[in-house]
């Protein structure tokens, strides 16, 4: 064994997943996963959707500042090497297919995000995404409620559960604006703290500190927004019934259209149940010039924070120029199975989780 391979082996523990007794403890969750996957496919088939199988190798893992990609490379027979990334989402590929003329598509496949592992995160996970061309953004909200009900019915589940919190999957999700949620759960007037007037960061910092959130000098407006959302708002969302948290500030929706009646906000919502974020939906941006500008801002922020950035998929921007108006949403399938089964950790509902590492929780 080489020194390098010895060091690699020493950083990993033997995986417990293949012991028959431990697998037996997980098996009911995994069988429910199989039923949930079949229910999802049946739901979209009944709605006239086409399932698409997108390539995992992409020229970019996406251009959002806080999403870390897995890098690899293609080695051609002549020795030429071309960098690629494992997809963090099938979004770019799906939108290319919308541009090609596919009107209703969904993808149910594996995605990869680095630096993410915990009870609700796994570096390789399953994402469900669906897109409707020529249909309004509001349609996605109805889809979410109908999908939760369909999967629950297929599994014989009457309640979603996580960490002692429950939600009825057969009730229509409640719609709450981000501003209303900040006021309700954090006591913060978000409308008075938006970043547009130049003093928004200071106002939000003062309000967050007063609400008990730890504020540091290098926190950006987005950092403060995320802290308040994750610490004070999210834990209260989706108790009793799912919640559609709607109308995100424009700066928090890099791939979404702006609200036509109030451009301070975007056509973006997130679906929560039992305090868990399940899905992220958009009225899709179709302006390639504006999309490039947003990507460049995101990558400048990533470079400043992490010292790295990712290439922009020029093929995607070209497709965006001819893509029709559409709405689309990404849902964490593993998390959906967790709530349907009452699992406490995402690795209980994944057939072959990664082996433990020294850095894993």
VEXDREN-2710 file (C-alpha; in Angstrom, 1 decimal):
% VEXDREN-2710
k/r/px/py/pz
1/UNK/0.0/0.0/0.0
2/UNK/1.4/3.4/-0.9
3/UNK/1.6/6.2/1.6
4/UNK/-1.1/8.1/-0.3
5/UNK/-3.5/5.2/-0.3
6/UNK/-2.7/4.4/3.4
7/UNK/-3.6/8.0/4.3
8/UNK/-6.8/7.8/2.3
9/UNK/-7.8/4.6/4.0
10/UNK/-7.1/6.0/7.5
11/UNK/-9.5/8.9/6.9
12/UNK/-12.4/6.6/6.3
13/UNK/-14.4/4.3/8.6
14/UNK/-15.9/1.0/7.5
15/UNK/-19.4/1.6/6.3
16/UNK/-22.1/0.1/8.5
17/UNK/-24.8/0.1/5.9
18/UNK/-24.2/-3.5/4.6
19/UNK/-24.6/-5.2/7.9
20/UNK/-27.9/-7.2/7.7
21/UNK/-29.2/-6.0/11.0
22/UNK/-28.6/-2.3/10.1
23/UNK/-30.0/-2.8/6.6
24/UNK/-33.1/-4.4/8.1
25/UNK/-33.7/-1.3/10.2
26/UNK/-33.6/0.8/7.0
27/UNK/-35.4/-1.5/4.7
28/UNK/-39.0/-0.2/5.4
29/UNK/-37.8/3.3/4.5
30/UNK/-36.2/2.1/1.3
31/UNK/-39.3/0.2/0.2
32/UNK/-41.3/3.3/0.8
33/UNK/-38.8/5.2/-1.3
34/UNK/-39.6/2.7/-4.2
35/UNK/-43.3/3.3/-3.8
36/UNK/-42.8/7.1/-3.6
37/UNK/-40.8/7.1/-6.8
38/UNK/-43.5/5.1/-8.7
39/UNK/-46.1/7.5/-7.3
40/UNK/-44.2/10.5/-8.6
41/UNK/-43.8/9.1/-12.1
42/UNK/-47.5/8.1/-12.2
43/UNK/-48.5/11.7/-11.1
44/UNK/-46.5/13.3/-13.8
45/UNK/-47.6/10.8/-16.5
46/UNK/-51.2/11.6/-15.6
47/UNK/-50.4/15.3/-16.0
48/UNK/-49.0/14.8/-19.5
49/UNK/-45.3/15.2/-18.6
50/UNK/-42.4/13.6/-20.4
51/UNK/-39.6/12.2/-18.2
52/UNK/-36.2/13.3/-19.4
53/UNK/-32.8/11.8/-18.5
54/UNK/-30.3/14.6/-18.4
55/UNK/-26.5/14.2/-18.6
56/UNK/-24.7/14.3/-15.2
57/UNK/-21.5/15.8/-16.8
58/UNK/-22.0/19.5/-17.3
59/UNK/-19.7/22.4/-18.3
60/UNK/-20.8/24.2/-15.2
61/UNK/-22.2/23.1/-11.8
62/UNK/-24.3/26.3/-11.8
63/UNK/-23.6/29.8/-10.9
64/UNK/-24.9/30.3/-7.4
65/UNK/-22.4/31.7/-4.9
66/UNK/-23.0/29.2/-2.2
67/UNK/-23.3/25.9/-4.2
68/UNK/-20.1/24.0/-4.4
69/UNK/-19.6/21.6/-7.3
70/UNK/-17.7/18.4/-7.9
71/UNK/-15.0/18.9/-10.6
72/UNK/-13.7/16.2/-13.0
73/UNK/-12.3/16.2/-16.5
74/UNK/-12.6/14.4/-19.8
75/UNK/-9.4/13.0/-21.2
76/UNK/-9.6/12.6/-25.0
77/UNK/-7.7/9.9/-26.9
78/UNK/-5.2/12.5/-28.1
79/UNK/-4.5/13.5/-24.5
80/UNK/-6.5/16.7/-24.5
81/UNK/-8.2/17.4/-21.2
82/UNK/-11.5/19.2/-20.8
83/UNK/-12.9/20.2/-17.4
84/UNK/-16.4/19.1/-16.5
85/UNK/-18.6/19.1/-13.3
86/UNK/-21.1/16.7/-11.9
87/UNK/-24.5/18.4/-12.2
88/UNK/-25.8/20.1/-9.0
89/UNK/-29.2/20.3/-10.7
90/UNK/-30.7/19.3/-14.1
91/UNK/-32.0/22.8/-14.5
92/UNK/-29.7/24.0/-17.3
93/UNK/-30.2/20.8/-19.3
94/UNK/-34.0/20.9/-18.8
95/UNK/-34.2/24.5/-19.9
96/UNK/-32.3/23.6/-23.1
97/UNK/-35.0/21.0/-23.7
98/UNK/-37.7/23.7/-23.1
99/UNK/-36.0/25.8/-25.8
100/UNK/-36.0/22.8/-28.1
101/UNK/-39.8/22.7/-27.9
102/UNK/-40.6/20.2/-25.1
103/UNK/-43.6/21.7/-23.2
104/UNK/-43.9/19.7/-20.0
105/UNK/-40.9/17.7/-18.7
106/UNK/-39.7/16.3/-15.4
107/UNK/-36.4/14.8/-14.3
108/UNK/-35.9/12.4/-11.3
109/UNK/-32.2/11.7/-11.0
110/UNK/-29.0/12.1/-9.1
111/UNK/-27.3/15.4/-8.3
112/UNK/-24.1/16.3/-6.5
113/UNK/-23.2/19.2/-4.2
114/UNK/-19.9/19.4/-2.4
115/UNK/-19.4/20.6/1.2
116/UNK/-22.9/19.3/2.2
117/UNK/-23.5/16.5/4.6
118/UNK/-25.8/16.2/7.6
119/UNK/-29.3/15.0/8.6
120/UNK/-30.9/16.7/5.6
121/UNK/-27.9/16.8/3.2
122/UNK/-25.9/14.2/1.3
123/UNK/-23.3/15.0/-1.3
124/UNK/-25.1/12.7/-3.8
125/UNK/-28.8/13.0/-3.7
126/UNK/-32.0/12.7/-5.8
127/UNK/-33.6/15.8/-7.2
128/UNK/-37.1/16.0/-8.8
129/UNK/-37.5/18.9/-11.1
130/UNK/-40.4/19.7/-13.4
131/UNK/-41.1/22.5/-15.9
132/UNK/-44.2/23.8/-17.6
133/UNK/-43.8/26.0/-20.7
134/UNK/-46.4/28.6/-21.5
135/UNK/-48.0/28.1/-18.1
136/UNK/-48.2/30.6/-15.2
137/UNK/-46.0/30.5/-12.1
138/UNK/-49.1/29.9/-9.9
139/UNK/-49.5/26.5/-11.4
140/UNK/-46.5/25.2/-9.5
141/UNK/-48.2/25.9/-6.1
142/UNK/-51.1/23.7/-7.1
143/UNK/-48.7/21.0/-8.4
144/UNK/-47.0/20.9/-5.0
145/UNK/-50.2/20.3/-3.1
146/UNK/-51.4/17.7/-5.5
147/UNK/-48.1/15.9/-5.5
148/UNK/-47.8/15.7/-1.7
149/UNK/-51.3/14.2/-1.6
150/UNK/-50.6/11.7/-4.4
151/UNK/-47.4/10.4/-2.8
152/UNK/-49.0/10.2/0.7
153/UNK/-52.0/8.3/-0.7
154/UNK/-49.7/5.8/-2.5
155/UNK/-47.8/5.2/0.8
156/UNK/-50.9/5.1/3.0
157/UNK/-49.5/8.0/5.0
158/UNK/-51.9/10.4/6.8
159/UNK/-49.2/12.8/8.3
160/UNK/-45.8/14.1/7.4
161/UNK/-43.4/14.1/10.4
162/UNK/-40.0/15.3/11.3
163/UNK/-38.5/15.8/14.7
164/UNK/-41.8/15.8/16.5
165/UNK/-43.5/18.2/14.0
166/UNK/-46.3/17.0/11.7
167/UNK/-48.2/18.3/8.7
168/UNK/-51.3/17.1/6.9
169/UNK/-50.3/16.3/3.3
170/UNK/-53.9/16.5/2.1
171/UNK/-54.3/20.2/3.0
172/UNK/-53.6/22.8/0.4
173/UNK/-50.3/24.5/1.3
174/UNK/-50.7/27.9/3.0
175/UNK/-49.2/30.8/1.0
176/UNK/-47.2/33.3/3.0
177/UNK/-45.0/36.1/1.7
178/UNK/-41.4/36.3/2.9
179/UNK/-42.1/39.7/4.3
180/UNK/-45.1/38.5/6.3
181/UNK/-43.1/35.6/7.6
182/UNK/-40.2/37.9/8.8
183/UNK/-42.8/40.0/10.6
184/UNK/-44.6/37.1/12.1
185/UNK/-41.7/35.0/13.3
186/UNK/-38.8/37.4/13.7
187/UNK/-40.5/40.8/14.3
188/UNK/-38.6/42.3/11.4
189/UNK/-40.1/44.7/8.9
190/UNK/-38.4/43.4/5.8
191/UNK/-39.9/46.1/3.6
192/UNK/-38.0/48.7/5.6
193/UNK/-34.7/46.8/5.2
194/UNK/-34.5/46.0/1.5
195/UNK/-31.1/46.6/-0.1
196/UNK/-32.3/49.1/-2.7
197/UNK/-31.9/52.4/-0.8
198/UNK/-28.3/51.9/0.3
199/UNK/-29.0/51.6/4.0
200/UNK/-30.8/48.3/3.8
201/UNK/-27.8/46.3/5.1
202/UNK/-27.5/48.4/8.2
203/UNK/-31.2/48.4/9.0
204/UNK/-31.4/44.6/8.6
205/UNK/-28.3/44.1/10.7
206/UNK/-29.8/46.2/13.5
207/UNK/-33.2/44.4/13.3
208/UNK/-31.5/41.0/13.2
209/UNK/-29.3/41.8/16.2
210/UNK/-32.3/43.0/18.1
211/UNK/-34.1/39.7/17.3
212/UNK/-31.2/37.7/18.8
213/UNK/-29.3/36.8/15.6
214/UNK/-25.5/37.1/15.8
215/UNK/-24.3/39.7/13.4
216/UNK/-20.7/40.2/12.2
217/UNK/-19.1/43.1/10.4
218/UNK/-18.5/41.1/7.2
219/UNK/-22.1/39.9/6.9
220/UNK/-23.6/41.0/3.6
221/UNK/-27.3/41.7/3.2
222/UNK/-27.8/38.2/1.9
223/UNK/-25.9/36.7/4.8
224/UNK/-28.2/38.5/7.2
225/UNK/-31.3/37.5/5.3
226/UNK/-30.2/33.9/5.3
227/UNK/-29.4/33.9/9.1
228/UNK/-32.8/35.3/10.0
229/UNK/-34.6/32.9/7.6
230/UNK/-32.8/29.8/8.8
231/UNK/-32.7/30.6/12.6
232/UNK/-36.0/32.4/13.2
233/UNK/-38.4/31.7/10.3
234/UNK/-37.8/28.2/8.9
235/UNK/-38.3/26.3/12.1
236/UNK/-41.9/27.6/12.3
237/UNK/-42.9/26.8/8.7
238/UNK/-45.1/23.9/7.7
239/UNK/-46.5/23.0/11.1
240/UNK/-49.9/21.4/10.6
241/UNK/-49.9/21.9/6.9
242/UNK/-47.3/22.7/4.2
243/UNK/-46.4/26.3/3.6
244/UNK/-45.5/28.0/0.3
245/UNK/-43.1/30.8/1.3
246/UNK/-43.5/33.3/-1.6
247/UNK/-42.2/36.6/-3.0
248/UNK/-38.5/36.5/-2.2
249/UNK/-36.5/39.7/-2.5
250/UNK/-35.2/40.1/-6.0
251/UNK/-31.6/39.7/-4.9
252/UNK/-32.3/36.2/-3.5
253/UNK/-33.6/34.7/-6.8
254/UNK/-30.8/34.6/-9.4
255/UNK/-32.8/32.6/-12.0
256/UNK/-36.3/34.0/-11.5
257/UNK/-38.4/36.7/-13.2
258/UNK/-39.3/39.8/-11.2
259/UNK/-42.8/40.3/-9.9
260/UNK/-44.5/42.4/-12.6
261/UNK/-46.3/44.5/-10.0
262/UNK/-43.4/45.0/-7.6
263/UNK/-39.8/44.5/-9.0
264/UNK/-38.4/44.5/-5.5
265/UNK/-39.5/40.9/-5.3
266/UNK/-39.2/37.8/-7.6
267/UNK/-41.4/35.0/-8.7
268/UNK/-39.8/32.6/-6.4
269/UNK/-41.3/30.4/-3.6
270/UNK/-40.0/27.6/-1.4
271/UNK/-42.2/24.8/-0.1
272/UNK/-41.8/23.8/3.6
273/UNK/-43.3/21.0/5.6
274/UNK/-42.5/20.2/9.3
275/UNK/-39.8/23.0/9.3
276/UNK/-38.0/21.3/6.3
277/UNK/-37.4/23.0/3.0
278/UNK/-38.7/20.7/0.3
279/UNK/-38.8/22.6/-2.9
280/UNK/-37.8/25.8/-4.7
281/UNK/-39.9/27.1/-7.5
282/UNK/-39.5/29.9/-10.1
283/UNK/-41.2/31.9/-12.7
284/UNK/-38.2/31.4/-15.0
285/UNK/-36.1/34.2/-16.2
286/UNK/-35.7/34.1/-20.0
287/UNK/-33.5/37.2/-20.7
288/UNK/-30.0/35.9/-21.4
289/UNK/-28.4/39.4/-20.9
290/UNK/-29.9/39.8/-17.5
291/UNK/-29.1/36.2/-16.6
292/UNK/-25.4/36.7/-17.5
293/UNK/-25.3/39.8/-15.3
294/UNK/-26.7/37.9/-12.4
295/UNK/-24.4/34.9/-12.9
296/UNK/-21.4/37.3/-13.0
297/UNK/-22.5/38.9/-9.8
298/UNK/-22.9/35.5/-8.1
299/UNK/-19.5/34.3/-9.3
300/UNK/-17.8/37.5/-8.1
301/UNK/-19.4/36.9/-4.7
302/UNK/-18.2/33.3/-4.7
303/UNK/-14.7/34.4/-5.7
304/UNK/-14.6/36.9/-2.8
305/UNK/-15.9/34.4/-0.3
306/UNK/-14.3/31.1/-1.3
307/UNK/-11.5/32.0/-3.8
308/UNK/-13.1/30.0/-6.6
309/UNK/-15.7/30.5/-9.3
310/UNK/-17.3/28.4/-12.0
311/UNK/-17.6/28.9/-15.8
312/UNK/-20.8/30.1/-17.3
313/UNK/-22.5/27.7/-19.6
314/UNK/-22.7/29.7/-22.9
315/UNK/-24.8/27.0/-24.5
316/UNK/-27.4/27.5/-21.7
317/UNK/-27.5/31.3/-22.3
318/UNK/-27.9/30.7/-26.1
319/UNK/-30.8/28.4/-25.3
320/UNK/-32.3/30.9/-22.9
321/UNK/-32.7/33.4/-25.7
322/UNK/-35.2/31.2/-27.5
323/UNK/-36.8/29.5/-24.5
324/UNK/-40.5/30.2/-24.0
325/UNK/-42.0/31.7/-20.9
326/UNK/-42.0/28.9/-18.3
327/UNK/-42.2/28.0/-14.7
328/UNK/-40.1/25.3/-13.0
329/UNK/-39.4/23.8/-9.6
330/UNK/-36.8/21.6/-7.9
331/UNK/-37.8/19.3/-5.0
332/UNK/-35.5/17.2/-2.8
333/UNK/-36.9/13.7/-3.3
334/UNK/-34.9/12.1/-0.4
335/UNK/-36.4/14.8/1.9
336/UNK/-39.9/14.0/0.7
337/UNK/-39.4/10.3/1.5
338/UNK/-38.0/11.3/4.9
339/UNK/-41.2/13.2/5.8
340/UNK/-43.4/10.5/4.4
341/UNK/-41.7/7.8/6.5
342/UNK/-40.7/9.7/9.6
343/UNK/-37.0/9.1/9.0
344/UNK/-34.7/11.2/11.1
345/UNK/-31.7/11.2/8.8
346/UNK/-31.4/11.4/5.0
347/UNK/-29.0/8.3/5.0
348/UNK/-31.9/6.2/6.2
349/UNK/-33.7/6.7/2.8
350/UNK/-30.8/6.4/0.4
351/UNK/-30.0/2.9/-0.8
352/UNK/-26.2/3.2/-0.8
353/UNK/-25.0/6.2/1.3
354/UNK/-21.4/7.2/1.3
355/UNK/-19.2/5.6/3.9
356/UNK/-18.5/7.7/6.9
357/UNK/-15.5/10.0/6.8
358/UNK/-13.7/11.9/9.5
359/UNK/-15.4/15.1/8.5
360/UNK/-18.9/13.6/8.3
361/UNK/-21.4/14.2/11.1
END
